[in-house]
Amino acid sequence: MVNCNPETVSTDFDISNRLYFEPLDIESVAEICCAENKNGKLLGVIVQLGGQTPLKLAEKLFKKKINILGTSFSSIDLCEDRDRFNRFLKSLKILQPKSDIVSDLKQAKAAIKKIQFPIVIRPSYVLGGRAMRIINNDLELENYFKSTFIINNKSILIDEFLLEAKEIDVDALCDGKNVFIAGILEHIEEAGVHSGDSACSIPPQTIPREILNEIKNLTTLIAKKLKIIGFLNIQFALKDEKLYVLEVNPRASRTVPFISKAIGLPLANIATKVMLGKRLTEFNLIKKNNKSVFVKESVFPFDRFPGEDIILGPEMKSTGEVMGIENNFPMAYLKSQIAAGNNLPTKGSVFISVRDQDKENIILLSQVLKKINFNIYATKGTAEVLEKFCIAVKIVNKVNEGSPHIVDLIEKNRIQLIINTTSGAKSIADSFSIRRTAIRNKVPYFTTISAAKVAITGLNFWNTKDLKIKPIQELYKS
């Protein structure tokens, strides 16, 4: 194993017979391959189990005639090359968001005439969503191209941003002929949040059966056409009952360990053997737990970085993840929040301030909060909507409206839960002090209405049922 980060769990002393703490660049990897091949015993290199970085080495490994085990370089390159990938999906008549590749601001403005705002924009060959942004207007676009991460003559990718779409991740194994769909994960946050930051559930909770069947069929089709051998990850978006393919990654995703625990199968072990020549039909691929709901939640380091904003977006911010397991979705989500250190209160006061498109959704949530004896504070616009439905609410000033305002209440420990959704550069900037004060005072905070819905439903369940905890090993007792 080659891993330049000796502190990660994958470098446990018993994980491999030899471990190299070397940079993941072609010079180091080639030298290691040379050393390991002295007796002619090197079968090849696995690039599917280290995220995006090893995939970037695939072309150089291929040119040095170092054997890539599993999916071929040609298939990897097809997924990585944006133009080829777009043509590939079109040939299969699979929907994808409108997109274009540009190199400067002038070309970007021309592309947006056919794509339209909002867009998702990012430089080529970036990791973890770095420098990826959602752009809503010409001014934001111009500022983006003035940024330091724009490199001359490097392509910039522009995608149509699917507003209010549901994002879905699929992890699968393929041996070139047979496909095993290990898990379909429904994201709790709407599309636009990096998949590494979004909470997700297995099995999916709100996706219609016919859409699930379409997801399975498309995953199988894509895996076979790409001649995948080993892992495959596909990111879908569901909008207006239409299924779009956002990305296809010919590698293991970060959700593979989560799915392995959920279905009771050692996916990395099986995939490695497939890359070495075994067939999927040689394994007993029966999912061992079909009764529980599993929720993956991300863990964030916001309390250690005073200047960082907690609003989630296309750039990944999480540093870890946890899982909650229950026989119903809201309680599984509630457990995941507790495990992530987001300890939700069972009583007290909640502050609500949401953008216009979320105001309809907040009515039912507020009714549930009142039912379980929460007091509600809200800004004027949100309060007016709640009062129309006879929901008792106390109006509190925004920060720019003068004291006493919401930050004052948080500092005085009078707020135990916050639901605050916002959009637009000015609104996000105006509400920054609320989010930072919440982090400093350890007040749970939701920035998406979808996550708030599940959390409050979980609190409602918790109000009538005890929370039971048991080791994951008990799920798979024979």
C-alpha positions in Angstrom: 0.0 0.0 0.0 1.1 3.5 -0.8 -0.3 6.3 1.4 1.2 9.7 1.9 -0.9 10.3 5.0 0.3 8.0 7.8 -2.4 9.1 10.2 -5.4 7.7 8.3 -7.2 4.5 9.4 -6.2 2.8 6.2 -2.6 2.7 7.3 -3.2 0.5 10.3 -0.2 -1.8 10.8 -2.2 -5.0 9.8 -3.8 -3.7 6.7 -1.0 -4.6 4.3 2.3 -6.6 4.4 4.2 -3.4 3.3 3.3 0.2 3.6 5.0 3.1 1.8 4.7 6.6 3.2 5.5 8.2 -0.1 3.9 11.0 -2.2 1.2 9.9 -4.6 3.0 11.2 -7.6 4.2 9.2 -10.7 7.9 9.3 -9.8 7.3 7.7 -6.3 4.8 5.2 -7.5 6.9 4.1 -10.4 9.9 3.6 -8.2 7.9 1.5 -5.7 6.5 -0.6 -8.6 10.1 -1.1 -9.8 11.2 -2.2 -6.3 8.3 -4.5 -5.8 8.8 -6.1 -9.3 12.4 -7.3 -8.7 11.3 -10.9 -8.7 8.7 -10.3 -11.4 5.8 -10.8 -9.0 4.1 -7.5 -9.4 0.7 -8.2 -11.0 -0.2 -4.5 -11.3 -1.6 -1.5 -9.4 -5.1 -0.9 -8.0 -6.1 2.7 -8.4 -9.8 2.4 -7.4 -9.5 2.5 -3.6 -7.7 5.9 -3.0 -10.3 8.4 -4.2 -9.6 10.7 -7.1 -5.8 11.1 -6.6 -4.8 7.6 -7.9 -7.2 8.0 -10.9 -5.2 11.1 -11.9 -2.1 8.8 -12.1 -3.8 6.3 -14.4 -2.6 7.9 -17.6 1.0 8.1 -16.5 1.0 4.6 -15.2 -0.5 3.4 -18.5 2.3 5.3 -20.5 4.9 3.7 -18.3 3.4 0.3 -19.1 2.5 -0.4 -15.5 -0.5 -2.7 -15.4 -3.7 -1.2 -14.0 -5.7 -3.9 -12.3 -9.5 -3.8 -12.8 -11.1 -1.1 -14.9 -8.8 -0.2 -17.9 -7.2 3.2 -18.4 -9.4 3.7 -21.5 -12.6 3.4 -19.4 -11.2 5.6 -16.7 -10.2 8.3 -19.2 -13.7 8.1 -20.8 -15.2 9.1 -17.4 -12.6 11.8 -16.7 -12.7 13.5 -20.1 -15.7 15.7 -20.0 -16.3 15.9 -23.8 -16.0 12.1 -24.3 -18.2 11.5 -21.3 -20.9 13.8 -22.5 -20.9 12.1 -25.9 -21.0 8.7 -24.2 -24.2 9.6 -22.3 -25.8 11.1 -25.4 -25.1 7.9 -27.3 -27.0 6.0 -24.6 -29.8 8.6 -24.6 -29.2 9.3 -20.9 -30.2 12.8 -19.6 -27.5 15.1 -18.2 -27.6 18.7 -17.1 -26.7 21.2 -19.9 -22.9 21.9 -19.7 -20.0 23.5 -21.5 -16.2 23.8 -21.2 -14.6 27.2 -21.4 -11.2 28.8 -20.8 -12.1 32.4 -20.0 -14.8 34.8 -19.0 -15.8 35.7 -22.5 -16.4 32.1 -23.4 -18.3 31.6 -20.1 -20.7 34.4 -20.8 -21.4 32.9 -24.3 -22.0 29.4 -22.8 -24.4 30.8 -20.2 -26.7 32.2 -22.9 -27.7 28.6 -23.6 -27.3 27.1 -20.1 -28.8 30.0 -18.1 -28.2 30.9 -14.4 -27.8 29.4 -11.9 -24.8 27.3 -12.8 -22.2 25.1 -11.1 -18.7 26.1 -12.1 -15.4 24.5 -11.3 -11.8 24.3 -12.8 -10.8 20.9 -14.3 -8.9 18.4 -12.2 -9.8 19.6 -8.8 -10.4 17.5 -5.7 -13.0 17.6 -3.0 -15.1 20.2 -4.8 -12.3 22.8 -4.3 -13.0 26.0 -6.1 -16.5 24.7 -7.1 -19.2 27.4 -6.8 -22.9 28.0 -7.6 -23.1 31.2 -9.6 -26.3 33.1 -9.8 -25.5 36.2 -11.9 -23.0 38.0 -14.1 -21.3 39.8 -11.2 -20.6 36.6 -9.3 -19.3 35.1 -12.6 -16.9 38.0 -13.1 -15.6 37.8 -9.5 -15.1 34.0 -10.0 -12.8 34.6 -13.0 -10.8 37.1 -10.9 -10.0 34.4 -8.3 -6.5 33.1 -7.7 -7.5 29.4 -8.5 -8.1 30.2 -12.1 -5.1 29.1 -14.2 -4.6 30.4 -17.7 -5.4 27.9 -20.5 -6.9 25.4 -18.1 -10.5 24.4 -18.9 -13.4 25.5 -16.7 -16.4 23.3 -16.4 -19.9 24.9 -16.4 -23.0 22.8 -15.6 -26.7 23.8 -15.3 -27.6 23.8 -11.6 -30.8 21.8 -11.1 -32.8 23.8 -8.6 -34.7 21.8 -5.9 -33.5 18.4 -7.3 -33.0 15.3 -5.2 -29.5 13.8 -5.4 -28.9 10.1 -5.3 -25.7 8.1 -5.0 -25.2 4.6 -6.3 -22.3 2.3 -5.5 -22.0 -0.9 -7.5 -19.6 -3.7 -8.4 -19.1 -5.1 -11.9 -16.9 -7.8 -13.3 -17.3 -6.7 -16.9 -20.5 -8.8 -17.4 -22.4 -8.9 -14.2 -23.4 -6.0 -12.0 -24.2 -6.0 -8.3 -25.8 -2.8 -7.0 -24.6 -2.5 -3.4 -26.5 0.5 -2.4 -28.8 3.3 -3.5 -28.4 6.3 -1.2 -30.9 9.1 -1.1 -29.3 12.5 0.0 -31.3 14.3 2.6 -30.1 17.8 1.5 -31.1 19.0 -2.0 -28.7 18.8 -4.9 -25.9 21.4 -4.7 -24.4 20.1 -1.4 -21.2 18.1 -2.0 -21.9 14.4 -1.6 -19.2 14.2 1.1 -21.1 16.7 3.2 -24.7 15.6 2.6 -26.4 13.2 5.0 -27.9 10.2 3.2 -30.0 7.2 3.9 -30.1 3.6 2.8 -32.6 2.4 1.8 -34.1 5.5 0.0 -37.1 6.9 1.7 -39.0 9.1 -0.8 -38.0 7.8 -4.3 -40.8 6.1 -6.2 -40.3 2.4 -7.1 -40.3 3.1 -10.9 -37.5 5.6 -10.4 -35.5 3.1 -8.3 -35.9 0.6 -11.2 -34.7 3.1 -13.7 -31.7 3.9 -11.5 -30.9 0.1 -11.4 -31.3 -0.2 -15.1 -29.1 2.8 -15.9 -26.4 1.7 -13.5 -26.3 -1.7 -15.0 -26.2 -0.3 -18.6 -23.4 2.3 -17.8 -21.3 -0.3 -15.9 -21.4 -2.8 -18.8 -20.9 -0.2 -21.5 -17.8 1.2 -19.7 -16.5 -2.4 -19.1 -16.1 -1.7 -15.4 -14.1 -4.2 -13.4 -14.4 -3.4 -9.7 -16.1 -0.4 -8.2 -18.4 2.1 -9.9 -20.1 5.2 -8.3 -22.8 7.2 -10.1 -24.3 10.4 -8.9 -27.9 11.0 -10.1 -30.2 14.0 -9.7 -34.0 13.6 -9.7 -36.0 16.7 -10.8 -39.6 16.7 -12.1 -39.7 12.9 -12.2 -36.7 13.0 -14.6 -33.5 11.3 -13.8 -30.2 13.0 -14.7 -26.6 11.6 -14.5 -24.3 14.1 -12.9 -21.1 12.1 -12.6 -19.7 8.6 -13.1 -16.7 7.6 -11.1 -14.9 4.4 -12.0 -13.7 3.9 -8.4 -14.8 3.4 -4.8 -16.6 6.3 -3.3 -16.4 7.5 0.3 -19.8 5.8 1.0 -18.5 2.2 0.4 -17.6 1.6 4.1 -21.0 2.9 5.1 -22.8 0.6 2.7 -20.6 -2.3 3.7 -21.8 -1.9 7.3 -25.4 -1.4 6.2 -25.6 -4.6 4.1 -23.1 -6.7 5.9 -20.8 -7.4 3.0 -17.1 -6.6 2.7 -17.3 -4.7 -0.5 -13.6 -3.6 -0.7 -12.5 -7.2 -0.2 -14.9 -8.5 -2.9 -14.0 -5.8 -5.4 -10.3 -6.4 -5.0 -10.8 -10.1 -5.8 -12.9 -9.1 -8.8 -10.0 -6.9 -10.0 -7.8 -9.9 -9.7 -10.0 -12.0 -12.0 -12.8 -13.5 -9.9 -16.5 -13.3 -11.1 -19.3 -11.8 -9.0 -21.1 -15.1 -9.3 -18.4 -16.7 -7.1 -19.6 -14.7 -4.1 -22.7 -15.0 -1.9 -24.0 -11.4 -2.6 -27.0 -11.5 -0.3 -27.6 -8.3 1.7 -27.9 -9.3 5.3 -30.1 -6.6 6.8 -33.3 -5.4 5.1 -35.2 -4.2 8.1 -33.2 -1.3 9.4 -32.7 2.2 8.1 -29.1 3.5 8.0 -28.3 7.2 7.9 -24.8 8.6 7.2 -24.1 12.0 8.6 -21.0 14.1 8.1 -18.9 15.6 10.9 -17.6 19.1 10.6 -14.8 21.0 12.3 -16.5 24.4 12.3 -15.9 25.0 16.0 -12.1 24.9 15.4 -12.1 27.4 12.5 -13.7 30.7 13.7 -13.8 32.3 10.3 -15.4 29.4 8.5 -19.1 29.5 7.4 -21.2 26.5 8.2 -23.5 26.8 5.1 -23.0 23.7 2.9 -22.4 23.9 -0.8 -20.4 22.3 -3.6 -17.1 22.5 -1.8 -16.5 19.7 0.7 -16.0 20.8 4.3 -16.5 17.6 6.4 -13.7 15.8 8.1 -15.4 12.6 9.1 -18.8 10.8 9.2 -21.0 8.7 11.6 -24.0 6.5 11.1 -27.4 6.1 12.9 -29.3 2.9 12.7 -33.0 2.4 13.6 -36.1 0.7 12.2 -37.5 4.0 11.0 -36.0 6.9 9.1 -36.5 9.9 11.6 -35.1 8.0 14.6 -32.1 6.8 12.5 -31.5 10.4 11.5 -31.8 11.6 15.1 -29.2 9.0 16.2 -26.8 10.2 13.4 -27.1 13.8 14.7 -26.3 12.7 18.2 -23.3 10.7 17.0 -22.1 13.7 15.0 -22.2 15.9 18.2 -25.3 17.8 17.0 -27.2 17.2 20.2 -30.8 18.2 19.5 -32.9 19.5 22.4 -36.1 18.0 23.6 -37.5 21.3 24.8 -36.8 25.0 24.9 -37.0 27.7 22.2 -36.3 27.5 18.4 -35.4 30.4 16.1 -36.8 30.2 12.6 -35.8 32.4 9.7 -36.2 30.9 6.2 -36.0 32.1 2.6 -39.3 32.7 0.7 -39.3 29.3 -1.1 -39.1 27.5 2.3 -41.9 29.4 4.0 -44.6 26.9 3.0 -42.6 24.0 4.4 -42.0 25.7 7.7 -45.7 25.8 8.7 -46.1 22.0 9.4 -42.7 21.9 11.1 -43.7 24.8 13.4 -46.9 23.0 14.3 -45.0 19.9 15.3 -42.5 22.0 17.3 -45.5 23.6 19.2 -46.9 20.2 19.8 -43.8 19.0 21.6 -43.7 22.2 23.6 -41.1 24.4 21.9 -41.4 28.2 21.9 -40.9 29.8 18.5 -38.9 32.9 17.7 -38.9 34.2 14.2 -37.9 37.1 12.1 -40.7 39.4 10.8 -41.2 37.8 7.4 -41.3 34.2 8.7 -43.5 35.2 11.7 -46.1 36.8 9.4 -46.5 33.5 7.6 -46.8 31.5 10.9 -49.3 33.9 12.4 -51.6 33.4 9.4 -51.9 29.8 10.5 -52.5 30.7 14.1 -49.1 29.5 15.3 -47.9 31.5 18.3 -44.6 33.2 17.6 -42.4 35.8 19.1 -40.8 38.3 16.6 -37.1 39.0 17.0 -34.9 41.5 15.1 -32.4 40.5 12.5 -28.8 41.6 13.5 -29.0 44.6 11.1 -32.3 45.8 12.7 -30.7 46.6 16.0 -30.7 45.2 19.6 -32.1 43.2 21.1 -31.6 40.9 18.1 -31.2 37.1 17.5 -27.5 37.0 18.3 -28.2 38.6 21.7 -30.7 35.8 22.4 -28.3 33.1 21.4 -25.5 34.6 23.6 -28.0 34.6 26.6 -28.8 30.9 26.1 -32.4 31.6 25.3 -32.3 29.7 21.9 -31.8 25.9 21.9 -32.4 25.2 18.2 -32.0 27.2 14.9 -33.5 26.7 11.5 -32.1 29.3 9.1 -32.2 28.8 5.3 -30.8 31.6 3.1 -29.6 32.2 -0.4 -27.9 35.1 -2.3 -24.6 36.6 -1.4 -26.0 39.5 0.7 -28.4 37.3 2.8 -25.7 34.8 3.4 -23.3 37.5 4.6 -26.0 39.2 6.7 -26.7 35.9 8.6 -23.1 34.9 9.1 -22.9 36.2 12.7 -25.9 34.0 13.6 -24.2 30.9 12.4 -20.9 31.7 14.1 -22.6 32.5 17.4 -24.6 29.2 17.2 -21.3 27.3 16.7 -19.6 29.1 19.6 -22.5 28.4 21.9 -23.0 24.8 20.7 -26.6 25.5 19.5 -27.8 22.9 16.9 -28.3 24.6 13.5 -30.0 23.5 10.3 -29.3 25.4 7.0 -31.6 23.3 4.8 -35.3 22.7 5.2 -35.0 19.1 4.1 -32.7 18.3 7.1 -34.8 20.3 9.5 -37.9 18.3 8.4 -36.4 14.9 9.3 -34.8 16.2 12.5 -38.1 17.6 13.9 -40.0 14.5 12.9 -37.3 12.5 14.8 -37.8 14.8 17.9 -41.5 14.1 17.6 -40.9 10.3 17.7 -38.4 10.7 20.6 -41.1 12.5 22.5 -43.1 9.3 22.8 -40.4 6.6 22.5 -37.1 5.8 24.3 -33.9 5.9 22.3 -32.3 2.5 22.3 -28.6 1.9 21.4 -26.9 -1.4 20.6 -23.6 -2.4 18.9 -23.7 -2.8 15.1 -22.4 -6.4 15.5 -25.8 -7.4 16.9 -27.4 -6.7 13.6 -25.6 -9.6 12.0 -25.6 -12.3 14.6 -26.2 -15.7 12.9 
